[in-house]
């Protein structure tokens, strides 16, 4: 198996995803979209720490069983 890394402009992402989707059944086993925007990653990291304290508590334990796949 080989891995290919593509760097695509945001405006062109839909075009590339359409191409990948048409190939997926016969050629591509897996693909994922990684966002390399540093600002967005920083925001996500900061938000996750705050949200963990809100979402990861005993009150939500009853609902966790519905989220597990």
C-alpha positions in Angstrom: 0.0 0.0 0.0 1.2 3.5 -0.8 0.1 6.9 0.7 -0.2 10.1 -1.3 -0.4 13.5 0.4 -2.3 16.3 -1.5 -2.3 19.9 -0.6 -5.5 21.5 -2.0 -6.8 25.1 -1.9 -10.1 25.3 0.0 -11.9 26.5 -3.1 -10.8 23.4 -5.0 -11.5 20.8 -2.3 -14.9 19.9 -3.6 -13.5 19.1 -7.0 -10.8 16.8 -5.5 -13.3 15.1 -3.3 -15.6 14.4 -6.3 -12.6 12.7 -8.0 -11.7 10.7 -4.9 -15.3 9.6 -4.4 -15.5 8.3 -8.0 -12.3 6.3 -7.5 -13.0 5.1 -3.9 -14.8 1.9 -4.7 -12.1 0.4 -6.9 -8.9 2.2 -6.1 -8.9 4.1 -2.8 -9.2 2.3 0.5 -9.4 5.3 2.8 -9.1 9.0 2.8 -9.4 11.8 5.3 -9.3 15.6 5.2 -6.8 17.3 7.5 -7.1 21.0 8.1 -3.7 22.6 8.5 -4.8 26.1 9.4 -2.8 26.9 12.5 -5.4 29.4 13.8 -8.2 26.9 13.5 -6.2 24.2 15.2 -5.3 26.6 18.1 -9.0 27.5 18.5 -10.0 23.8 18.6 -7.4 22.9 21.1 -8.4 25.8 23.4 -12.1 25.0 23.0 -11.6 21.3 23.6 -10.1 21.8 27.1 -13.0 24.0 28.2 -15.6 21.8 26.7 -14.2 18.7 28.2 -14.9 20.1 31.7 -18.5 20.8 30.7 -19.2 17.6 28.7 -17.2 15.0 30.6 -19.1 14.8 33.8 -21.4 12.3 35.6 -24.6 14.0 34.4 -23.8 13.0 30.8 -22.9 9.4 31.6 -26.4 8.3 30.9 -26.2 9.7 27.4 -22.7 8.3 26.6 -24.0 4.9 25.8 -25.9 6.3 22.9 -22.8 8.0 21.5 -20.5 4.9 21.4 -20.3 3.1 18.1 
